[in-house]
């Protein structure tokens, strides 16, 4: 099995420079590039299965969004948010030097891709939105706010993995071995054992959300979505509490009219690590 290469690219925030890490799979000179971007509290190794599957066809790039994984933490936490994340991805795309890229984005990673795809001159050719859309359910955001940003330290990875499992039912069923393998990249060594990989301050902007702010953000996101002319595939966990069936239906009726594939047995969000989920992504990306 091939292993990824860990790389870094410099990026700029109002407080100065920081480094964003990304995991690179496949031939460095392959002109076909696939960018896979994770959700709010996750990291780039979430896409190992998808990357291994496609690294013979693509140069697969899986960034750790700033504040997560191997990337730097921002000096001023108030900058954690979609504008900074999109700006960092522009730096990454410039580093890659590809004329076009395909994009798979889970949750937050999908919103970053949606934002970039709406820019004039965007290099994004095809876009997969994994359990996310312009409309986000307030009850789900409240649920996520109950745990994001907590200082979590554990005696061992096994203990930490068990805690993550208790708040990750939406990912679907996993064996103990599968869940432990998926969870290992989520932890870093600490004086007491291990800690979660991300900066707790990523929750600062998230915790300031109100229904009014969410509604205002949705206006921007719907306008961005409706402006798209590229092919879009929408995946929705059948039990998702973040992407409603009504939002998915609306996305199929406006803008790029994204077809929606509902994935059984999962909520928010499908991990794209098993054949029934991967098949839809592979068919979409391999379409001429």
N, C-alpha and C positions, 0 to 999 in steps of 0.2 A: 504494500500500500504506500503511495507517495505521501510525503509529509509537506506541510506548507513552509514557506520562507517568511520570517518575520521582518518586516520593513517599516520604515518611518518616513513621514513627510512633514515638513514644517508648515504651520498654519498661524494665522494672526487673529487675535481677539483685541478688543479695546485696551486690554491690560498688557499686551505684549505677545511674544511668540510662544507657541507651545508645539509639542510634537504629537501627531496622530499616528498610531500604529495601524498597520494593516497586514493581513495574512495573504500571501500570494501563492497560488497553486498553478501548476502547468507551466508551459514554455513562456519565458519572459518576452519573447519576440512574437508571440501569437497575436495577430491583429484583432482577433475576435476576443472581446473583453466582456466579462460578466461581473457586475458589482453586486454583492449581497450585503445588506445592512440590517442589523439586528434591532430588537425592541428596547424599550426604555432602560431596563436594568440588566440587559444581557450583554453579550460580547461576540466577536466575530467567529469564534470557534463553534458557535451554534450551527454553522453551515457546513461542517466537515463532511457530512454524508453527501450533500448536494455537490460540494466542491470536488470530492473524490470521483463522483459520477461523471462530472463534466470537464475535468481538467485535461482530458485528452482532446476536447473540442474547443475549449476556451482557456484563456488566461483568466483565472477566477480570483477576484479580489474581495476580501472580507475584512473591512475595517473594524477596529474598536473605536466607536464614537468617543470623542474627547470626554474624559472623566471615567472611562471604563477600561477594563482589561489592561493592556500594556500601554495605553495612551496616557499622556500627562493629564493632571487635574488642572482646571482653570484657576487662576489666581483670584478672580472675582466671580463667585458662584452665580451672581445674577445674570451672567451671560450664557448659562446653560439654557438652551432653547433652540427652536427651529432655525432662527436666522443664523446663529453661530454654527450649527451643525451643517446647514446648507453651504455656508461659506467655506467650511473645512473641506467639504466634499468637492468643491470647485478646485481647491488646491490639489486634492488627490487626483481628480480627473486631468488636471494639467500635468501632473507627474506621470500619469500613465501614457499620455500622448496619443490616445486612441481617437480616431475620427468619430467612432460611434461606440456606444456601450449598451448592453442590456442590463436591466436592473431588477433585482428581487429584493423587496423590502418587507420585513415583518413589522407590523404595528408602527412604532416611531420611524423605523427605517423606510416604511412605505410612504409616510408623510414627507420625509426628506426627499425621496425620489419623486413624489408627486410635485413638490415645490420646484425642484430642478427641471423636471420635464416641461413645466409650464413656461419656463424662461425662453424668450426668443433665442434661437441658435443653439438650443440644448442638444447635446450629443446623444441623449437617451433615445434608443431605437425602439425597444419594446420594454414594457413595464409590468411587473407582477406585484400586485398589492395583496399581501398576505394578512387577512383578517383586519383590514383597516380601510377607512374611507373618509370622506369629508365630514360626515356626521358621526360624532362619538357620543356614546350613551353616558349620561352624567352619573348614573348609579355605578357603572363600571369604573369611572375615574375616581369616584369616592372609595371604592374597594381598593384600588391600587394605592391610593394615598395612605391607606392604613399601614402599609408595610414599606413603601419605598423610602429610602433614606435612613432607615434605622441602622444604628451601629450594631452590626452582627459579628460577634467573635465566637469561635467554636473550638473545642478541644481537638477536633479532627475533621477531615473532609467528610467522613461518613456521617458525623453528627450534623454538619452543615447541610449536607445533601438531604438528610431527613427533614430538616427545617424547610428547605426550599420546596421539597415535595408537598409539604402541608399547605403551601400557598400557590401551588402550580397545578392544580387539578385540571385546569383547562388544557394543559399540554397533551392530555390523553394518557392511556395506559402504557407503562414501561415496566420491564423486569427490574429487579434490584440492580443487576449488573449494568443494564442499559442506562438507568437513571444515574448511577454513580459515574459512568463514563461521560455522560452529558454534563454532569455537575462539576467535574474536576477543574475545568477552566474558569469556573465561577469563584474560585478562592485563591487567595495569596497568603503566604506565610505571615504570621504575626508573633509577637512576643508570647502570646497566650496559646498559640496553636495556629489557627487560620482565621481569616476575615474575608468578607465579601470583597470582590475585586473592584467595586466602583466607589467613587467619591460620594459620601452620603449627601453632599450638598447639591447633587443633581435634583434633589427633591424640592429645592427652594422655590423655583419657578412653578413647579407642579403644584405645590401646596398653596400657592396664591390664587389658583384657579377658582372662579366662581361660575355659576350658570351663565351669567351675563358675558363674562370673558370668553367662555367656551362658545357661546352663540356668535360672538363677534369673530372669533377665529374660524368658525365654520363658514361664515360668509366668504372669507378669503379663500378657504380651501375648496368650497364649491365653485367659486369663480375660476380657480386654477384648474380644477378637474374639467369643468365644462369647456375650457379653452384647448384641451388636449386633442391632438389629431393622430397620435401614434396608437398602435395596438396596445390594449391594456387587458390583462387577465386578473379577475378578482377571485380570491379564495376566501371562503368563509367557514369557520368552524360551526358545525350545526348547533352547538350549544354556546356560541359566543355571546358574551354580555357586553362587548364593546362595539361590534359591528352588527347592527340590527338587520333583520330581513328586509325591513322597509327601506333602509338606506341602500342596501345592496340592490333592491329592485329599482330605486331611483337612479342608481349609477348605471343600470342597464338601459335606461331610457333617455339619458342625456349625455352630452359630451362625446367621448369615444364609445359609449354604449358597451361598457365592459361586460362580457359574459361572466356569470358568477357560477363557480363550482362550489357546492356545499359539501364539506368533508364530514362524514359521520364520526361520532365517537370522540370528538374534540370540541373544545371551546376556544378561548383566547389564550394562546394562539397555536395553530398547527406548527410543528417543528420541522416539517418537510424532510423527515429522516427515514421514511418508509415508503415502499413502492406505491401504495394507493395514492399517497399525497404527491410523491415525486413525479408520477406519470403525467399529471396534468401540466406541471411546470415544464417538464422536458418536451412534451408535445408542442407547447406554446413557443418555447425558445427555439426549437428546431424548425419551426414553420418558416418557409422561404420568405 
